[in-house]
Amino acid sequence: MAWIKMRSDLYENPHVIRLAVQLSIPRSHVLGLVCRFWAWADTYTPDGTECLQGLHPDDLDRIMEHPEFAAAMESVGWLIVTETGIEIPDFDLHMSQSAKRRALTARRVSLHRAQSATPERYASVTAALPEKIREEKKQNKQNNKGIESGDFVAEVLGITGPIPDTFLAAWADWVKHRKEIRHPMTELAAKKAIKKCKEFGYDTAIKAIEFSIASGYRGIFEPGGRGAQGVQGTRLGRCEAPEGKYPD
């Protein structure tokens, strides 16, 4: 029987958001497609490569019944297209039989320890469970609200309605860009930038983010306004100005 690991926070994953934008489908549809693909691959290949040798991206699109699926998966790093076929990165870590054995072994060890515990020890473990559960929920909440996540953006904007996936994808790209140029944003800087994006409107903010990434800027600038290297740009947040262009 095929077996795959499923993350509870996958819906908010920036890769899923970008896939939804590229394929022009809801994120819930993306989840169905990627899980179906991983289950199919796990069923028919022992190592993530064997049955995919000689498989063309177009073949995979037909299998998944969705055009451009392979190209979208490759763009987010969940698929590698080679001259000889297709590969799945980190297949052994997440989807192989060895991964399944590791998960089952960990579960057996946990059950054995619980069954071997003395009544006193079991009672102390039970008493600590509520606090542990609260701590885990708190940690999960923090993990799910990284500055690149949709939850974080919604919290900053103070809205409960839908946020365009195109903007969420652009924002996730901006957070990634800042990390790649070794200037990761603080939470405060991210909040200010998001609020400024709201003032500009989603469409203008997306264009400004794309322009700023392409230009290698540390701040978000609208094309055509005051900016770095003689390009005129509009600032989205005082803390986001390019180095040397604005006083602190």
RODO-2510 file (C-alpha; in nm, 4 decimals, decimal comma):
residues 248
     n   res          X          Y          Z
     1     m     0,0000     0,0000     0,0000
     2     a     0,1303     0,3457    -0,0889
     3     w     0,2250     0,5632     0,2079
     4     i     0,3161     0,9324     0,2199
     5     k     0,3713     1,1916     0,4949
     6     m     0,1218     1,4784     0,5104
     7     r     0,2034     1,8099     0,6823
     8     s    -0,0791     1,9824     0,8660
     9     d     0,0452     2,3289     0,7566
    10     l     0,0785     2,2420     0,3880
    11     y    -0,2134     2,4669     0,2889
    12     e    -0,0176     2,7761     0,4030
    13     n     0,3107     2,6644     0,2425
    14     p     0,4463     2,9367     0,0082
    15     h     0,5110     2,6685    -0,2554
    16     v     0,1421     2,5744    -0,2523
    17     i     0,0481     2,9410    -0,2896
    18     r     0,2820     2,9821    -0,5875
    19     l     0,1469     2,6623    -0,7471
    20     a    -0,2079     2,7961    -0,7114
    21     v    -0,1060     3,1171    -0,8879
    22     q     0,0827     2,9448    -1,1689
    23     l    -0,1884     2,6850    -1,2336
    24     s    -0,4755     2,9334    -1,1795
    25     i    -0,6568     2,7033    -0,9381
    26     p    -0,7536     2,7219    -0,5676
    27     r    -0,5013     2,6030    -0,3087
    28     s    -0,7373     2,3215    -0,2044
    29     h    -0,7159     2,1932    -0,5637
    30     v    -0,3360     2,2182    -0,5494
    31     l    -0,3297     2,0028    -0,2351
    32     g    -0,5311     1,7364    -0,4106
    33     l    -0,2983     1,7374    -0,7112
    34     v     0,0308     1,7228    -0,5198
    35     c    -0,0920     1,4531    -0,2796
    36     r    -0,2220     1,2512    -0,5718
    37     f     0,1157     1,2877    -0,7462
    38     w     0,3169     1,1873    -0,4398
    39     a     0,0914     0,8870    -0,3766
    40     w     0,1223     0,7804    -0,7404
    41     a     0,5013     0,8117    -0,7334
    42     d     0,5291     0,6260    -0,4016
    43     t     0,3163     0,3420    -0,5398
    44     y     0,5147     0,2877    -0,8571
    45     t     0,8745     0,3693    -0,7684
    46     p     1,0944     0,2454    -0,4812
    47     d     1,3342     0,5399    -0,4839
    48     g     1,1671     0,8296    -0,6618
    49     t     1,3519     0,7776    -0,9901
    50     e     1,3016     0,4293    -1,1346
    51     c     0,9533     0,4589    -1,2859
    52     l     1,0165     0,8222    -1,3748
    53     q     1,3100     0,7494    -1,6055
    54     g     1,2149     0,8440    -1,9591
    55     l     0,8999     1,0211    -1,8416
    56     h     0,8476     1,3532    -2,0197
    57     p     0,6819     1,6466    -1,8376
    58     d     0,3955     1,6286    -2,0883
    59     d     0,3424     1,2645    -1,9884
    60     l     0,3152     1,3672    -1,6241
    61     d     0,0678     1,6426    -1,7147
    62     r    -0,1522     1,3814    -1,8822
    63     i    -0,1245     1,1467    -1,5829
    64     m    -0,2251     1,4256    -1,3454
    65     e    -0,4880     1,5515    -1,5929
    66     h    -0,3669     1,9097    -1,5579
    67     p    -0,1567     2,1075    -1,8113
    68     e     0,1698     2,2682    -1,6905
    69     f     0,1636     2,0654    -1,3675
    70     a     0,5190     1,9355    -1,4139
    71     a     0,6560     2,2812    -1,4993
    72     a     0,4894     2,4362    -1,1941
    73     m     0,6213     2,1633    -0,9631
    74     e     0,9721     2,2126    -1,1023
    75     s     0,9521     2,5897    -1,0484
    76     v     0,8973     2,5451    -0,6717
    77     g     1,1633     2,2729    -0,6366
    78     w     0,9280     1,9789    -0,5826
    79     l     1,0308     1,8155    -0,9102
    80     i     1,3501     1,7940    -1,1151
    81     v     1,3335     1,7487    -1,4922
    82     t     1,6498     1,5914    -1,6347
    83     e     1,7604     1,4738    -1,9774
    84     t     1,6613     1,1182    -1,8866
    85     g     1,3328     1,1807    -1,7087
    86     i     1,1947     1,3179    -1,3851
    87     e     1,3182     1,2986    -1,0245
    88     i     1,1567     1,3827    -0,6884
    89     p     1,3939     1,5647    -0,4464
    90     d     1,4378     1,4101    -0,0979
    91     f     1,2176     1,1142    -0,1911
    92     d     1,3895     0,8814     0,0557
    93     l     1,3554     1,1307     0,3411
    94     h     0,9791     1,1724     0,3154
    95     m     0,8157     0,9004     0,1068
    96     s     1,0223     0,5819     0,0909
    97     q     0,9634     0,2572     0,2750
    98     s     1,2579     0,3462     0,4991
    99     a     1,0797     0,6689     0,5951
   100     k     0,7701     0,4674     0,6757
   101     r     0,9761     0,2260     0,8864
   102     r     1,1293     0,5142     1,0805
   103     a     0,7858     0,6567     1,1569
   104     l     0,6490     0,3178     1,2658
   105     t     0,9571     0,2482     1,4790
   106     a     0,9204     0,5812     1,6573
   107     r     0,5540     0,5021     1,7270
   108     r     0,6385     0,1549     1,8635
   109     v     0,9067     0,2996     2,0917
   110     s     0,6648     0,5603     2,2217
   111     l     0,3955     0,3004     2,2946
   112     h     0,6469     0,0694     2,4614
   113     r     0,7669     0,3434     2,6930
   114     a     0,4111     0,4318     2,7894
   115     q     0,3242     0,0680     2,8616
   116     s     0,6444     0,0142     3,0624
   117     a     0,5949     0,3196     3,2827
   118     t     0,5138     0,2667     3,6519
   119     p     0,1764     0,4025     3,7764
   120     e     0,3569     0,6911     3,9481
   121     r     0,5518     0,7766     3,6379
   122     y     0,2435     0,7392     3,4195
   123     a     0,0511     0,9717     3,6490
   124     s     0,3225     1,2380     3,6282
   125     v     0,3281     1,2114     3,2492
   126     t    -0,0513     1,2398     3,2353
   127     a    -0,0496     1,5431     3,4626
   128     a     0,2017     1,7153     3,2345
   129     l     0,0038     1,6504     2,9174
   130     p    -0,2248     1,9587     2,9300
   131     e     0,0736     2,1919     2,9657
   132     k     0,2599     2,0090     2,6893
   133     i    -0,0421     2,0293     2,4602
   134     r    -0,0746     2,4017     2,5226
   135     e     0,2941     2,4532     2,4496
   136     e     0,2717     2,2496     2,1274
   137     k    -0,0336     2,4464     2,0125
   138     k     0,1489     2,7721     2,0871
   139     q     0,4551     2,6527     1,8950
   140     n     0,2450     2,5375     1,5996
   141     k     0,0670     2,8721     1,5936
   142     q     0,4005     3,0533     1,5848
   143     n     0,5356     2,8232     1,3136
   144     n     0,2266     2,8738     1,0994
   145     k     0,2547     3,2525     1,1250
   146     g     0,5995     3,3140     0,9807
   147     i     0,6239     3,6526     0,8108
   148     e     0,5892     3,4857     0,4686
   149     s     0,2640     3,3058     0,5552
   150     g    -0,0883     3,4000     0,4592
   151     d    -0,1899     3,3922     0,8258
   152     f     0,0677     3,6578     0,9112
   153     v    -0,0414     3,8806     0,6227
   154     a    -0,4089     3,8479     0,7200
   155     e    -0,3275     3,9275     1,0832
   156     v    -0,1336     4,2416     0,9882
   157     l    -0,4069     4,3590     0,7533
   158     g    -0,6720     4,2825     1,0133
   159     i    -0,9020     4,1089     0,7668
   160     t    -1,0770     3,7728     0,7690
   161     g    -1,1772     3,7629     0,4041
   162     p    -0,9749     3,6139     0,1177
   163     i    -0,6448     3,7696     0,0141
   164     p    -0,5442     3,7303    -0,3538
   165     d    -0,3107     3,4365    -0,3955
   166     t    -0,1115     3,6459    -0,6431
   167     f    -0,0253     3,8932    -0,3685
   168     l     0,0533     3,6168    -0,1159
   169     a     0,2875     3,4560    -0,3680
   170     a     0,4587     3,7887    -0,4403
   171     w     0,4964     3,8589    -0,0679
   172     a     0,6464     3,5124    -0,0067
   173     d     0,8912     3,5775    -0,2928
   174     w     0,9868     3,9105    -0,1327
   175     v     1,0594     3,7473     0,2050
   176     k     1,2683     3,4824     0,0272
   177     h     1,4525     3,7519    -0,1712
   178     r     1,5467     3,9396     0,1464
   179     k     1,6860     3,6178     0,2962
   180     e     1,8829     3,5396    -0,0194
   181     i     2,0505     3,8818    -0,0216
   182     r     2,1344     3,8287     0,3476
   183     h     1,9070     4,1020     0,4778
   184     p     1,6137     3,9119     0,6309
   185     m     1,3287     4,1294     0,7567
   186     t     1,2313     4,1651     1,1187
   187     e     0,8674     4,1107     1,2087
   188     l     0,8241     4,4852     1,2618
   189     a     0,9692     4,5691     0,9197
   190     a     0,7450     4,3071     0,7576
   191     k     0,4353     4,4540     0,9222
   192     k     0,5176     4,8057     0,8011
   193     a     0,5827     4,6830     0,4470
   194     i     0,2549     4,4881     0,4359
   195     k     0,0552     4,7892     0,5567
   196     k     0,2151     5,0054     0,2889
   197     c     0,1310     4,7410     0,0298
   198     k    -0,2313     4,7660     0,1397
   199     e    -0,2252     5,1429     0,0852
   200     f    -0,0928     5,0928    -0,2666
   201     g    -0,3456     4,8212    -0,3508
   202     y    -0,2700     4,4600    -0,4347
   203     d    -0,2013     4,5060    -0,8080
   204     t     0,0407     4,7967    -0,7618
   205     a     0,2099     4,6250    -0,4670
   206     i     0,2675     4,3080    -0,6724
   207     k     0,4296     4,5099    -0,9536
   208     a     0,6457     4,6967    -0,7028
   209     i     0,7614     4,3729    -0,5377
   210     e     0,8458     4,2117    -0,8718
   211     f     1,0332     4,5250    -0,9843
   212     s     1,2293     4,5471    -0,6589
   213     i     1,3279     4,1789    -0,6665
   214     a     1,4419     4,2066    -1,0279
   215     s     1,6447     4,5166    -0,9361
   216     g     1,8031     4,3496    -0,6335
   217     y     1,6716     4,6143    -0,3933
   218     r     1,6467     4,5789    -0,0166
   219     g     1,3326     4,7916    -0,0171
   220     i     1,0082     4,7776    -0,2150
   221     f     0,9835     5,0458    -0,4854
   222     e     0,7191     5,1147    -0,7438
   223     p     0,8573     5,1364    -1,0999
   224     g     0,8817     5,4935    -1,2176
   225     g     0,9296     5,6675    -0,8806
   226     r     1,2322     5,7590    -0,6672
   227     g     1,4717     5,4691    -0,6216
   228     a     1,8259     5,3415    -0,6491
   229     q     2,0660     5,3699    -0,9458
   230     g     1,8811     5,6609    -1,1028
   231     v     1,5508     5,4708    -1,1234
   232     q     1,2587     5,6688    -0,9872
   233     g     1,0601     5,4727    -0,7262
   234     t     0,8057     5,5135    -0,4460
   235     r     0,8984     5,3975    -0,0966
   236     l     0,6872     5,1355     0,0795
   237     g     0,8017     5,1858     0,4370
   238     r     1,0793     5,3974     0,5822
   239     c     1,2778     5,1007     0,7052
   240     e     1,2842     4,9505     0,3548
   241     a     1,4906     5,2180     0,1720
   242     p     1,7922     5,0993    -0,0341
   243     e     2,1185     5,1323     0,1509
   244     g     2,2686     5,4812     0,1336
   245     k     1,9666     5,6492    -0,0261
   246     y     1,7668     5,7602     0,2740
   247     p     1,8760     5,8608     0,6272
   248     d     1,7675     5,6422     0,9176
***
